[in-house]
Amino acid sequence: MIRAIRGFKDILPGEAAWWQRIEAEARRVMDRFGYQEARVPVVERTELFARSIGQDTDIVEKEMFSFADRHGESLTLRPEATAGLVRAVIEHNLAADGRPLKFFLMGPMFRYERPQKGRQRQFHQLNVEVFNVAEPLIDAELIVLLDHFLSTAGLSGVEIHLNSLGCPACRPAYREKLAAFLRGKMDLLCPDCTRRAEANPLRVLDCKVPTCIEAVADAPRTLDALCPACQTHFDAVQAAMGGLEVVVDPNLVRGLDYYTRTVFEAQTTDLGGQNAVGGGGRYDALVKTLGGPDIPAVGWAVGLERLVMLLAEQGGLETEGPELFVAVLDETALARAFDLVQSLRRAGLKAEMDYAPASLKSQLRRAGKMQAQRVLIMGPDELNRGAGTLKDMVSGAQSDLPLNLTAEAMAERIRQGGF
Ligand code: AMP
């Protein structure tokens, strides 16, 4: 037997209903907030991710699915969506007129991580990205949008964490200060952080290893080192939150190098522990780094597996059964019933049947399991009479349904019942 690859998961019909609901909700919310869908390839040149995400990040160091194509060029399955979208914005010159570009994107991402509950090698994200808006109001809109999407999707206990990482004017001095602080804590740091302490000291703030958390407890904070422009921006983001409460979290740095100023994360306190369902931030330097114009950008990503998992643990999902199940009692009625089901479907009715005759009892059981609203019984008697027996599955009431009606008229009668 050939099995799926480790960390790659099937989404089977029962579970797919959750995905459909979340995706439909995402599209509704995005439309209301004025974000348009973009779709970009799942494979890009490796260089794109190495240059955007950063060499000293976990993703680029050890989590990319990279391979050489037949000409020896190194390609990578996208580990995140931003880089590909930025590439498309540059390649198609979408930002040239300076107007705000508001995009969303849904699809699979690939990271070579150790699979565990809620963490896979192929997983899915909803991404939102805005280009050409430097104003703090858009950071605030994105945070409000993140919170709104998660709560309309049905998630409760969402908590937004917020921080500012400064900009090229103030971050280098902060980085030096932090690196100097970490030099005095080397004996407490995990092997990864010992290495990161010089190359990428901010990442140490984010490490989940207990000794590292202890080591950085009184580390210098980015929020104390912001330049006046970054401080003004950060204050304005907070002031524009409306009624939404956010937690200022000085240790929030997030895993990618390209962030500037605002970073945020949505965590849920449900299920006891803290879970990051999504996060993002501002990345004003990225478009230029990738060879494009010097334009500001900001975005976020939500992990859909994690959202599905949390929602499924919070409660059940109602799915709607067919409006009609046609029960076929013998071979003579089968072809007629099959035609009828197809034409009722074309007339807009959600109709179902078995593809072979069976006892009425077993077909009623199947219709009940599917949560069919009504059953139409068709056997030799019904064909002779020219009318099927329509039965309501809730009340048990029955009535005759003439078989010579048009499909539209029949669909209408079935919906009304006429008992
Ligand atoms: P990131 O791009 O790392 O900020 O991740 C954004 C969101 O994607 C996270 O909050 C998770 O919900 C989700 N995510 C990231 N990596 C994985 C993974 N390996 N498996 C499942 N979900 C993931």
Boltz pocket constraint, residues with backbone or C-beta under 6 A from the ligand:
constraints:
  - pocket:
      binder: B
      contacts: [[A, 79], [A, 80], [A, 111], [A, 113], [A, 118], [A, 119], [A, 120], [A, 121], [A, 122], [A, 123], [A, 124], [A, 125], [A, 255], [A, 276], [A, 277], [A, 278], [A, 279], [A, 280], [A, 301], [A, 302], [A, 303], [A, 304], [A, 305], [A, 306]]
      max_distance: 6.0
